[in-house]
Amino acid sequence: MLLVLGTHNCTTWAQPNRPLKMDATRISWTQLSFFAKNYWVEVSTDIQLRSIAASKLNALLLTSPKGNPIQPATPETAQMTINTTIDPRFRSPVSIHNRIWFNPTDASALGRIRLRRGEDDFKKMYRFTQKGVFRHRIEPTNAEEAMLEPEKWTDIKDTFFPHDTDRLECPVVSERSLLIIALSAYAMSRDNKPLTICVFGKRQLHRVQIHKEGTQSMKVDYIEKKQESEIRKDSSVRALKMVITAEPIPPHLEDPENFSFLGFHKDINVYIEPASGLPINVSGIIPTVGKVDLKLQEVHPQPSSNKKSNSTCPDAVAFH
């Protein structure tokens, strides 16, 4: 099924009081694989997009004790899965699994699961509502429990993180991982004004800004995997530099959290091939690791039969 970002009433990701206009080009990829390596660490990240029937979400999402849950806007909703492995040279490797369900019409988040194994183990499940985000957290109580499956962990806590989106001028509340879709879509648009998005991190909202900062020549070396072929792309391209900055939205927590995107906390830059919206490099600072450049290793593009959208909205961006 075709999922379209911005086709219903031509609504799109929005900066407060200013809608973002997008070119009539769909997201060109369904799966991305990145890899980085230096003396201190190896990092791999795999991102997948797929559609899922909205009728299946009740079995996947939490029931929140507060607020009215954000509801699917279409019969087919969207799911993003991100698997990351961080393998430091002198420490045990860490694996992080994220799965996010969201509305493809405006990228509003419905729910999320985060599972971390290897260090600081936890499983956290989230449900997004009109009045805030409900979190069900499960952790091991000791090192022995950490060796078991999460279903056998016994440190359990429920928390509700309230927010007032009307007062905060947040048209929708998205999820930080979904910025990769906004970056692809924004790169292909003719809009050069900074894009502002309200996203929920771990425990609070952040106001994220994305700036276009010109193009530069960049070396690429990745595999394009289609259903019946593999093509190696080894060349130089003119990549659009996208800079991500963020600030927590008041009221601030007693212990404000740091914003992060794909594990990066500072100096976050994403380089995108503007014609296709394909992210080819993500760079920034990862805590305890330092400067890292995640380079595109493999991409699964949209099937060629679906390259063109049937949408009548001129600024639609779609994906599978």
C-alpha positions in Angstrom: 0.0 0.0 0.0 1.1 3.5 -0.8 1.6 5.8 2.2 1.7 9.5 1.5 3.2 12.2 3.7 1.1 15.2 3.2 -1.6 14.2 0.7 -4.7 14.5 2.9 -5.8 18.1 2.6 -2.2 18.8 1.6 -1.1 19.0 5.2 2.6 18.7 5.8 5.3 18.9 8.5 4.9 22.4 9.8 6.9 25.1 11.4 4.7 27.0 13.9 2.4 29.3 11.9 4.2 28.4 8.7 3.5 25.2 6.7 6.3 23.5 4.8 5.7 23.1 1.1 7.3 20.1 -0.5 8.0 19.1 -4.1 5.8 16.4 -5.6 8.5 13.8 -5.0 8.1 10.8 -2.8 10.6 9.4 -0.4 13.0 7.4 -2.6 14.1 4.7 -0.2 12.5 2.0 1.9 15.7 0.8 3.7 19.0 2.4 4.6 22.1 0.9 6.1 24.9 3.0 7.6 28.3 2.1 9.0 31.1 4.0 10.7 34.5 2.8 12.0 37.5 4.5 13.7 40.1 3.4 16.2 37.7 3.6 19.1 34.4 2.2 17.8 32.3 0.6 15.1 28.7 1.7 14.6 26.1 0.2 12.3 22.6 1.4 11.8 19.8 -0.1 9.8 16.6 1.9 9.1 13.4 0.3 7.5 10.1 1.8 6.5 7.0 -0.2 5.9 3.2 0.2 6.0 1.0 -1.6 8.5 -2.8 -1.9 8.8 -4.2 0.5 11.4 -6.4 -2.3 12.6 -3.4 -4.2 13.9 -2.2 -1.4 16.1 -4.4 -2.1 19.1 -2.4 -5.3 19.7 0.9 -3.4 19.5 0.3 -0.2 21.3 -0.1 0.5 25.0 -3.2 1.7 26.7 -2.5 5.0 28.4 -4.2 5.8 31.8 -4.2 9.5 30.8 -5.1 11.6 27.8 -6.8 10.5 24.5 -4.4 8.5 22.5 -3.4 9.8 19.1 -5.4 7.8 16.5 -4.4 6.4 13.1 -5.5 8.9 10.5 -5.7 6.4 7.6 -6.5 2.7 7.2 -2.8 2.1 6.5 -0.4 3.6 8.9 3.5 3.6 9.0 6.2 1.8 10.9 9.9 2.7 11.2 12.3 0.2 12.6 15.9 1.2 13.5 18.5 -1.3 14.7 21.8 0.1 15.9 24.9 -1.7 17.2 27.7 0.2 18.9 30.9 -1.8 19.4 33.6 0.1 21.4 37.1 -1.1 21.2 37.6 -1.6 25.0 34.0 -2.2 26.1 31.1 -4.6 25.5 29.0 -4.0 22.4 25.5 -2.4 22.8 22.5 -3.1 20.6 19.6 -0.7 20.4 16.3 -1.5 18.8 13.7 1.2 18.1 10.3 0.7 16.5 8.0 3.7 15.9 4.4 3.8 14.6 3.2 7.1 13.2 0.6 8.7 10.9 2.0 9.1 7.4 -0.2 12.2 6.8 1.6 14.4 9.3 4.3 12.2 11.0 2.5 12.5 14.3 3.8 9.7 16.6 1.4 7.0 17.8 3.7 4.7 19.8 7.3 3.6 20.3 9.3 0.7 21.7 13.0 1.1 22.7 15.1 -1.9 23.7 18.7 -1.6 24.8 20.9 -4.6 25.5 24.6 -4.9 26.5 24.9 -1.9 28.9 22.3 0.1 30.8 19.7 -2.5 29.7 16.1 -1.4 29.4 12.8 -1.9 27.5 10.6 1.2 27.3 7.2 1.3 25.6 5.5 4.6 24.8 1.9 5.7 23.9 1.5 9.2 22.5 -1.7 11.1 23.6 -3.3 14.5 23.1 -2.1 15.5 26.6 1.4 13.9 26.8 3.3 10.6 26.5 2.8 7.5 28.6 5.8 5.3 29.3 6.0 1.8 30.6 9.6 1.1 31.6 11.1 -2.4 32.4 14.7 -2.8 33.7 16.7 -5.6 35.3 17.2 -5.2 39.0 20.8 -6.7 38.9 23.4 -8.2 36.6 21.9 -11.6 36.9 18.5 -10.4 35.6 20.2 -8.5 32.8 21.2 -11.9 31.4 17.6 -12.8 31.1 14.9 -11.8 28.5 13.2 -8.5 29.2 9.9 -10.3 30.0 11.7 -11.6 33.2 13.0 -8.2 34.4 11.3 -7.0 37.6 12.1 -3.3 37.9 8.9 -1.8 36.5 7.7 1.8 36.5 5.0 3.7 34.7 5.3 7.5 34.0 3.2 10.1 32.2 5.0 13.1 30.7 2.4 15.8 30.1 2.5 18.6 27.6 0.1 21.2 26.1 0.6 21.3 22.4 -1.8 24.2 21.8 0.1 26.4 24.2 3.4 25.3 22.9 2.4 25.9 19.2 3.2 22.3 18.2 0.8 21.3 15.4 1.8 17.7 16.0 4.2 15.8 18.2 6.6 13.7 16.3 9.4 11.3 17.3 13.1 12.1 16.9 13.9 9.1 14.6 11.3 10.3 12.1 13.5 13.3 11.4 15.2 11.2 8.8 12.0 11.3 6.7 11.6 15.1 7.2 15.2 15.5 6.1 14.7 13.6 2.9 11.4 15.5 2.1 12.8 18.9 3.1 15.9 18.4 1.0 13.8 17.9 -2.1 11.6 20.9 -1.4 12.3 24.4 -2.7 11.8 25.9 0.7 15.1 27.2 2.2 13.7 28.6 5.4 14.6 26.7 8.6 12.1 23.9 9.3 10.9 23.6 12.9 9.4 20.3 14.3 8.2 19.4 17.9 9.6 16.0 18.8 9.5 13.8 21.9 12.8 12.5 23.1 13.1 10.3 26.1 11.2 12.3 28.7 10.4 15.6 27.2 9.6 17.7 24.1 12.2 19.4 22.0 11.9 22.1 19.4 14.1 20.9 16.5 15.3 23.1 13.7 16.7 21.9 10.4 18.8 24.4 8.4 20.0 24.0 4.8 23.6 25.1 4.6 24.6 24.7 1.0 26.1 21.9 -1.0 29.5 20.3 -1.1 31.2 17.5 -3.0 31.2 14.2 -1.2 32.5 10.7 -2.0 29.9 7.9 -1.9 30.4 4.2 -2.0 27.3 2.1 -1.4 25.2 -0.7 -2.8 21.8 -0.1 -4.4 19.7 -3.2 -3.9 16.7 -3.7 -6.1 14.5 -6.8 -6.3 16.5 -8.4 -9.1 19.9 -6.6 -9.1 22.6 -4.9 -7.1 24.4 -1.8 -8.3 27.5 -0.3 -6.7 27.5 3.5 -6.5 31.1 4.7 -6.3 31.4 8.4 -7.2 31.3 11.9 -6.0 28.0 13.8 -5.6 27.0 17.3 -4.6 25.4 16.7 -1.2 23.1 19.2 0.6 24.3 19.8 4.2 21.5 19.8 6.7 22.2 21.0 10.2 20.1 19.8 13.1 19.8 21.9 16.3 17.4 21.4 19.2 16.3 23.0 22.5 14.1 21.5 25.2 10.6 23.0 25.4 9.6 24.4 28.8 8.7 23.4 31.4 12.1 22.0 31.8 12.8 18.9 33.8 14.8 19.0 37.0 17.4 17.0 35.1 16.9 18.1 31.4 17.7 15.5 28.9 20.1 15.9 26.0 18.5 15.7 22.5 19.8 12.9 20.4 19.3 11.7 16.8 20.5 8.2 15.8 22.8 8.4 18.9 24.3 11.8 18.0 24.1 14.5 20.7 26.1 17.4 19.3 27.2 18.9 16.0 24.6 16.9 14.1 24.9 17.2 10.3 23.1 15.1 7.6 24.2 15.2 4.0 21.6 14.4 1.4 21.6 14.0 -2.3 19.0 16.7 -3.1 17.5 15.3 -6.3 16.5 12.0 -4.7 16.4 12.9 -1.0 18.8 10.0 -0.2 20.8 10.5 3.0 24.4 9.5 2.3 26.2 10.6 5.5 25.3 11.5 9.1 27.9 13.0 11.3 28.2 14.3 14.9 29.3 13.6 18.4 28.3 10.4 20.2 28.9 10.5 24.0 31.9 8.4 25.2 32.8 7.8 21.6 33.5 11.2 20.0 33.2 12.3 16.4 31.6 9.7 14.1 30.6 9.7 10.4 27.9 7.2 9.5 28.3 6.6 5.8 25.6 5.0 3.6 26.5 1.4 2.8 23.3 0.1 1.3 20.0 1.4 0.1 16.8 -0.3 -1.0 15.0 2.1 -3.3 11.3 2.4 -4.0 10.1 -0.2 -6.5 10.4 1.4 -10.0 6.7 0.8 -10.6 5.8 3.2 -7.8 8.2 6.0 -8.7 5.3 8.4 -9.5 2.6 9.3 -7.0 -1.0 9.3 -7.9 -1.7 12.1 -5.4 -3.4 15.2 -6.6 -1.7 17.3 -3.9 1.3 19.1 -5.5 3.4 18.9 -2.4 3.1 15.3 -1.4 5.9 13.0 -0.3 5.2 9.3 -0.1 6.9 6.0 0.9 6.1 2.3 1.4 
